[in-house]
Amino acid sequence: MPRLFTAIDFPEDVRRSLATVVPAASRQVRPVPTQNLHLTLHFLGEAEESAAVESLTGIESGSFSVTLADAGTFRGRDGKILWIGVENSSELQGLYSAAGARLSKAGFRLEKRPYSPHITVARTRRPGDNRAVEEFLDSARELPPLAVPVSALHLYRSTLTSRGSHYELVESFPLPVSREDA
């Protein structure tokens, strides 16, 4: 069975902008490929695609914008995860909750920890590479807050390879234009 997750995609210019904050000179930092930059809502793990598609079809949430701001790190298994933050607006929380309710009703087991919206942009190869982390944080502070329109929720298949994860779009679920966006 494939590994699945739901996500919000970003336009190419936004993904390129996000990629610029990753330290290019450090061999200790593995950037996420630009085409893979996204905002995960729910990681479903190994799951049946047709059940996920069926549960998300007709999701009731209007379009909105997310604001990219802030940056930080998480401690990962083999190093640090470098991320760009996303403000957790009521609209984003609404989409997260609506998708989660539909997926739970269909029998998917979702994470219990609180939702912390972020975009993983890179990983360090070892825990102690503080110079690359500081370079990332300095560079990320220079990114202006950026509002990005959200007009669809996407379901992706993730395949692990020796070169990292490969993502393939399974289905897109358009979000109706909200009155505020019209």
C-alpha positions in Angstrom: 0.0 0.0 0.0 1.2 3.5 -0.7 2.1 6.1 1.9 -0.4 9.0 1.7 -0.7 12.6 3.0 -2.9 15.6 2.4 -1.2 18.9 1.7 -1.5 22.5 0.4 0.7 23.3 -2.6 2.4 26.6 -3.3 2.9 28.3 -6.7 6.4 27.8 -8.3 7.5 31.4 -7.4 6.8 30.8 -3.7 8.6 27.5 -3.7 11.6 29.1 -5.3 11.6 31.9 -2.7 11.4 29.3 0.1 14.4 27.4 -1.4 16.6 30.6 -1.3 16.8 30.5 2.5 18.5 27.1 2.6 22.3 27.3 3.1 23.8 26.4 -0.3 27.4 26.1 0.7 26.9 23.6 3.5 27.5 19.9 2.7 25.8 19.1 6.0 22.3 20.4 4.9 20.0 18.5 2.6 17.5 20.8 1.0 14.0 19.5 0.3 13.7 19.5 -3.6 11.9 22.7 -4.6 9.1 20.7 -6.3 8.4 18.9 -3.0 7.9 22.0 -0.8 4.3 21.9 0.6 2.3 22.3 3.8 1.2 18.9 5.2 -2.2 18.8 6.8 -2.5 15.0 7.6 -0.1 12.2 7.2 -2.1 9.0 6.6 0.8 6.5 6.4 0.2 3.4 4.4 -3.4 3.6 3.3 -5.9 2.8 0.6 -6.0 5.6 -2.0 -9.6 5.1 -3.1 -10.8 5.4 0.5 -8.9 8.6 1.0 -10.2 10.1 -2.3 -13.8 9.1 -1.4 -13.6 10.6 2.1 -12.2 13.9 0.8 -14.4 14.4 -2.2 -16.8 17.3 -1.7 -14.9 18.7 1.3 -16.7 21.8 2.6 -14.2 24.6 3.1 -13.8 27.8 1.2 -10.7 29.1 -0.4 -8.4 31.4 1.7 -4.8 32.6 2.1 -2.1 31.4 4.4 0.7 33.7 5.6 4.2 32.4 5.7 6.2 33.9 8.5 8.8 32.8 11.1 11.3 30.0 10.9 12.8 27.5 13.2 14.1 24.0 13.7 12.8 20.7 15.1 15.0 17.9 16.3 14.8 15.0 13.9 16.1 11.4 14.2 19.5 12.2 12.5 19.8 15.9 12.8 17.6 19.0 12.7 14.7 19.8 10.5 14.7 23.4 9.2 11.3 24.9 8.6 9.4 28.0 7.6 6.3 28.7 9.7 2.7 29.2 8.5 0.3 31.3 10.6 -2.4 29.0 12.0 -5.5 31.0 10.9 -9.1 30.0 11.6 -9.5 29.2 7.8 -6.4 26.9 7.9 -7.6 25.3 11.1 -11.1 24.9 9.5 -9.6 23.0 6.5 -7.4 20.9 8.8 -10.4 20.0 11.0 -12.8 19.4 8.1 -10.3 17.0 6.4 -9.5 15.3 9.6 -13.2 14.7 10.5 -13.8 13.2 7.1 -10.7 11.0 7.2 -11.4 9.8 10.8 -15.0 9.0 9.8 -13.6 6.8 7.0 -11.4 4.9 9.5 -8.0 6.7 9.0 -5.9 7.0 12.2 -4.6 10.6 12.5 -1.9 12.0 14.6 -3.0 13.1 18.1 -0.5 15.9 18.6 -1.6 19.5 18.1 -1.3 20.8 14.5 1.8 22.9 14.0 1.7 24.2 10.4 5.2 24.5 8.8 7.0 23.8 5.6 10.1 21.6 5.9 12.7 23.2 3.7 15.8 21.2 4.7 17.4 18.7 7.1 20.9 18.7 8.6 22.9 15.6 8.3 24.0 15.6 11.9 22.7 17.2 15.1 25.8 19.5 15.7 25.8 21.5 12.5 24.9 24.8 14.2 26.7 27.1 11.7 24.3 25.9 8.9 21.3 26.2 11.2 22.3 29.8 12.2 22.8 30.7 8.5 19.3 29.3 7.7 17.7 31.3 10.5 19.4 34.5 9.5 18.4 34.0 5.9 14.8 33.1 6.8 14.4 36.3 8.9 14.9 38.3 5.8 11.9 36.7 4.1 9.0 39.1 4.2 5.7 37.7 5.5 4.0 36.3 2.4 0.3 35.7 1.9 -0.3 32.7 -0.4 -3.8 31.8 -1.8 -5.1 28.3 -1.1 -7.7 27.1 -3.6 -7.4 23.3 -3.3 -6.5 20.5 -0.9 -4.3 17.7 -2.4 -3.8 14.0 -1.7 -0.3 12.8 -2.4 1.4 9.4 -2.6 4.9 9.3 -1.1 7.5 6.8 -2.2 10.8 6.5 -0.3 13.8 6.0 -2.5 17.6 6.0 -1.9 17.6 9.7 -3.1 14.8 10.8 -0.7 11.0 10.9 -1.0 9.2 11.1 -4.3 5.7 12.7 -4.2 3.0 12.0 -6.8 -0.3 13.8 -6.9 -3.2 11.4 -6.4 -6.1 13.8 -6.5 -6.9 17.5 -6.0 -10.0 18.8 -4.2 -10.9 22.3 -5.2 -12.1 24.7 -2.5 -15.0 26.9 -3.5 -14.2 30.6 -3.8 -15.2 32.3 -0.6 -17.1 35.5 -0.5 -14.0 37.3 0.8 -12.0 36.1 -2.2 -14.6 36.9 -4.8 
